[in-house]
Amino acid sequence: MKTNDNKKSNIQEKRNYLKCLSRPIQLLVKEGAIDTVNEGLKEIYADEGHTDLKTIHQWNKVGKQVIKGGKALLLWGKPQSFEVVNEDTSEIDELDFYPICFVFSQKQVIDSKKGGKK
């Protein structure tokens, strides 16, 4: 059980970090400077040289593997809608939940066939 609690705590920490990173970007979205928060996050990562972002499964499909110890970059995943019943009014509210998407860049992968860097 402690392992599950640690995982939940770790995910919550990552979620809080992503929320903090996203706050100033949300203002840019409201002003119309960029279209989405993820677009702003990708620009931040690109400033650090992370230009080609993919999930671990997407990298594996193109013959690459993430370098051991590689730290994932965080983006918001596709929103998932669900319904919640308001206990006071018995009304059903529809809420959106944005999961975290873990991605890696071209700087964090190697060619899985040759074992060399991309």
Protein Blocks (a to p, Z undefined) as FASTA:
>chain_A
ZZmmmmmmmmmmmmmmmmmmmmmmmmmmmnomambfklmmmmmmmmnopabgcdfklmmm
nopacdehiacddddddddddddddfklopacddddddddddddfklcccfklopaZZ
